[in-house]
Amino acid sequence: MTYRVLISDPLSEDGIFPLREAKEVEVDMLTDLTVDELKEKIVDYDALLVRSQTKVTREIIEKAKNLKIIGRAGVGVDNIDLEAATEHGVIVVNAPDGNTNSAAEHAMAMLMSLARKIPQAYHALLQKKWDRKSHVGVELKGKTLGVIGMGRIGREVAMRAKGQRMKVIAYDPFFTEEKAERLGVSHGTVEEVIRSADFITLHTPLLKETKHLIDAEAFKKMKDGVQIINCARGGIIEEDALYDAIVSGKVAGAALDVFEEEPATDHKLLELAEVIATPHLGASTVEAQENVAIDVSHDVVRFLTGESVKNPVNLPSVPKELMKKIEPYFNLAEKLGLFLTNVTKEVIEEITIYYAGVLYEMEVAPLTRNTIKGLLERHFGDHINDVNAAFLAEQRGIVIHEQKTSSTQGFTNLITVEVKTKTNKHTVAGTLLNGLGARIVKVDNYSVDLAPEGHVLFIHHKDLPGAIGRVGSILAEEGINIATMQVGRADVGGDAIMLLTVDKTVTDADVEGLTKLADIYDVTAMEI
């Protein structure tokens, strides 16, 4: 059987070589198609390869009666309707690793250019100024580089910085002291990194937790004369605060490849002599463009020849009969993971998911993926999905176990998720109750009954008379209305928990009064 592949955006011949050499694969590159022409042509193809130019809409997917796979030669898939692809059983693959080296090299180039003021010196030469005194730089040797985000690119930057004989201190929510020791770098919290670093480079996704991570308060904690590099995502740095920090002299320089709003040709930061910038060039190398095309071409060939793909983006097709049985549990599984990631303060090293009751006889792999997605999405945001969740967990050294047990603990169905850190263990169990939907029924050793949705406060406290009343009074002072309350305790007068659902988002400032109470051990606000 011959499979037909359409490439609708320009890709190099070297990049699509795996497709050209594959047996039973016929390739057509048609890069100037209008939307109507693409709708007409796509009917005959089994696979479609795009970059960012082609918009693969629901309408196009619905016209593609034979389409089995869409390959995106790059990381982002914003130009592909993933929901429509999944509905029609079309798998989408991308190439998340192809630009790692390119992005790491660009960050190092920005670091060196910033340290030695190379762009400023070149600009002065263009103005016919031979000005050596104004462009005295600093050496990297012996300086401390703070790396925030130790994923693929962050690790590569850290290793290159060590080659420059820099000291490296790094933070990542999945980066342990043991991993740091193996890499020969120091491990620290975000605050420890920004306090000790001479240069700070950012390599995190843009999430709720990382938006404006580097703000005015963060700049106050940094060394005088610190220098900042951001080749990750615009929005991680609060740009007004960076501007003020540079003008005040707190920050000696900044190298930016990304901005909160792009294009950023008129940005006020570009008016400062201490700032060097590039127009989002991290992945813009010949090799990176070829690598992403090669990676996605290999995945398309694998899929068409019956092998497993390496970089799926959407949920693969699940048999209808199985989907009908397990679909009601998808939301519960994800909410259990999301709850645990909020209450677990240390780096997760191991995850075990137990299935009991009617789930004992089912194929539960899709539920496991959903649970892991919930556990990790707080740290990965849109970068994580049902398909790549397990891969991303294993990539960060998290061990995953899936077990089935006939012990139902009195429930028709039960999912129990356990996470282990270096020093601790947390569990949460949930069930589907007829007519009531998802319920969290156990947290660690405490029995509860919580609908996992909305704004939730998790309070760990000592079981003393008046504790509930004091919590209610403080929340009332902050204008926070309690919708429901669940309490659990193991022993009278011992440790206990409260789970409150409230009517609005709770900030750190809102619960500051609670944290000062002697009988309150810990307060966690979450959205689930």
Beta strands, then each sheet from edge to edge (+ up, - down):
strand 1: 3-7
strand 2: 25-29
strand 3: 47-50
strand 4: 69-72
strand 5: 91-93
strand 6: 144-148
strand 7: 167-171
strand 8: 186-187
strand 9: 199-202
strand 10: 226-230
strand 11: 251-256
strand 12: 275-277
strand 13: 350-357
strand 14: 399-405
strand 15: 413-420
strand 16: 425-433
strand 17: 437-443
strand 18: 446-450
strand 19: 455-462
strand 20: 482-489
strand 21: 495-502
strand 22: 520-527
sheet 1: 2+ 1+ 3+ 4+ 5+
sheet 2: 8+ 7+ 6+ 9+ 10+ 11+ 12+
sheet 3: 14+ 13+ 15- 16+ 17- 18+
sheet 4: 20+ 21- 19+ 22-
end
